[in-house]
Amino acid sequence: MLATVEQLAQIFIFSGLETEQLEQLLAHTQVRHYLRDEIILHEGSEVPVKLHAILHGTLQIKKTAATGKETILRILPVGEIFAAPALFGNGIAPATVVAQQDCQILTVERKALLEAIGQTPELALRIIAVLNQRLQLLHNTIHGLVSERAIVRLARLIQYTMLQYGTESSSTGQTLKMNLPHYQISRTIGITYEECARLISSLKSVMIYKRGKITIVNPKALDEIASGEEKLD
């Protein structure tokens, strides 16, 4: 199924293009549906030479070590692009991409994208900005795993999720729109499931945790923990 102009406009890198420019891309697009937990790309597999982006749902980007340990590198929301090696690298998927919920994935043929970049150079700058942001995030993640306490990494993950996906006001505080189950937290910040449960329990004065749903009741304390200023028992 081909994409629509409205769907293309959802993607961050295309959001500044005129309708006529988006219409020129339509014939070179494809929209596919994936069910929850379905694998979209396998780590180490050849990636189709296309731009990949999310129209609906969220994706998990994971890597698996030789020991079998799995790490969640990031969660991508609607509007994000992924699988950059298909366009600019060796065409091999550096990580596994899994549908965290039912998803719609958009692809755009590389040749059509390059023609669009030729007409609108700003498009290339938007792609570079996205890749730079992810490189910075990866740098911060590696630094945190090496030098920061687990409680600090947890607080920063919660803050990142708040900024990326937003919150909803409730009678008790600000509730994250995206759930963070124990397994996802532990695989993202590099701790065991048991340590994750212990850390969450230690944050009872800061947040309410129930089946992956997090409500922040003391944002100032969360900020202090994320900055490494506060130590919890």
N, C-alpha and C positions, 0 to 999 in steps of 0.2 A: 504494500500500500504506500502511495506517495504521501509526503507531508503536505500540510497546508501552510499558507503564509503565516497564519496565527501561531502555528506550532513552531515554525522557524524563529519567529519573533520572541518565543519563550527562552531561547538559548542566548546566554549572556553575550557571546561574541557577535551574534547577529542582531542584537537588540537596537543598534544604532543605524541599521541599513534602511534605505527607502523601500517601499512596497515593490517597486519595479525591480530592484536588485534582488529581493527575496524571490520574486516570481521567476527570475532567471535560473534559480537554483532548484526549483521544484522538481523538474524532470530528472534531476540527478540525486534525488533523495529516496529513502526507504524507511518505513516505520514498521517495527516488529514488536510483538508483545511477548513478554516473558513472565512466567509464574514465579511466585515467591520461592526462594531457594534454588531456582534454576541457574545454572552456570552459563554466563554469557561469553566469557573468554577464559581459557585455561592458561595458567602460568607456563611459559615456555612454548606455547603454540603459536603458529603463524597467524597474524592479525590481518583481516581484510584491509586493503589500502584505501581507507575511508576515514572521514571524521566521525567520531562516535559521540553522542550526546544523550542526555536523559530528558524525556518529555513528561514522564509521570513515574512516581515512585522514588525509591532510594536504592543505591547500590553499595555493597561492601567491596572494598579493594583489599585483598589478602595475599600474604606470602607465606609459604611453608618452608621451614628449614629442613636440612638433611635429616635432622633428628625426628622430624614429623611435627614439631611445634609450629602452631599456626599463629600468625600475628595479623591483626586487622590494621592496615595502614591508615585508612580513612573511610568515612562514609560520605558518599556524594549525593546531593539533592537535585531536584529538578533544575534544569538550566545549565548544568555543568557538562563539560566535555571530558572524555577519558580516552585511554588507549592512544596516547600521542605517538608512540613508536610506529604506528601504522602510517603516520604522515611524515615524521621527521627522523625516525630512527631506523633500526634494523628490521622492523616488521615483526618482531617477536614480542609477545605479551610479557612484560616484566612481572606481572602479578595476575592472580585469578580475580575475576569480576563476577560477583554473585548478586542476584536480585534479592534485596532484603525484604521487599514486598512486591506485589505484582507491578510490573514496569512496562513502560513504552520506551523503546530505544530508537533514536533517529540516527541514520547514517547519511553522509553526504560524500559523493565521490571526490577523490583528491583533485582530479583535474579541474572540476567545476569550482572547487574551493580556491585553488590557485588563481583561476581566472577572476574570481570575486576579489581576491587580495590585490590583483593587478589593478582592478578598477577602484578599489577602496583600500589603500595601504593601512588605514587605521585598523582594519580587521586583523592584520598581522600583529599590530601592537597589542590588541586585546588578547590574542592567543599567547603572546609572550608574557603578558601580565598574569594570565592564569597559571602558566607554567612556572613563572618566577614565584608566585604565591605558594605553589605546592612545594617548590624547592626549599623555600624558607620554612614552611611547615615541617618538612622532612628534617631539616637542620635542627629545628627546635626540638623535634621528637627525639632525635639521636642524642642531643645534648641532655635532654631531660632523663633519658634512660641511663645515661652514664653518670650524671652528677646530681640529679634531684631525687629527694625522697619520694616514695610511692604516693604518700598523701598529697604532696604538691602536684604530682602528675595527675592524680585523680581530680583535684580541684580545677586544674587547667583544662582537663578534658570536659568537665561539666561547663566551664565558662565558654569554651570553644563551641560546644553544642548549643548553648544558649544563643550565641551570636549567629551561628550558622543557620539554625532552624527556628529560632524565636521562642517566646514564652507566652503563656496565657495567665491572666490574673485570676486568682481564686481567693477564697476567704482566708486561706492560710499563708499565701505567698505567691510566688511566680512559678508556674509549672512548665517544665520543658515540653515543647510540642513533640519532640522525638524521644522515645523510650531508650533507656540505656540498661539492658539486662546485664547481670553479673558476668556472663561469659564474654560479652562484647567489651565490657570495661577491662576485664583481666587480659584479654588478648590485645587490646589496644595499648595499654600502658605497661605491659610486660610483667604481670604478677600472676600468682595462682588464683584459682577461684576462691579458695579458702581465705587468702589474704584480702581479696576484694571484699568478701562478706564482712571481714573484721574491720576494714577501713570504713566501709559504709556505716557500720554500726557505731563507729567512733564519731561520726558526723551528725548524730541525732540532733544536736543543738543548732546545726546549720541547715539541715534539709530533712525532708520527709521522703523516704524511699519505700515504694510499694509496687512490687512486680514490674520493675523497670521504669516506673513513672517517678520522676524526681520533682519535688516542689521545694524551692529555695525559700527558707524562712528567715535567714540571716545573711543577706548578700555581702555585708561588710566583712563578716567573719570569713566568708568564702574567699573574698579578695585577699584577706590577710594570709590565708593558708596558701593560696595560689602564688603569692609573692614570697612565700617562705618565711614570713614574719611570725606566724603563730604556730606553736607546738601543741599538739593534742596528746592526752594521755593514752 
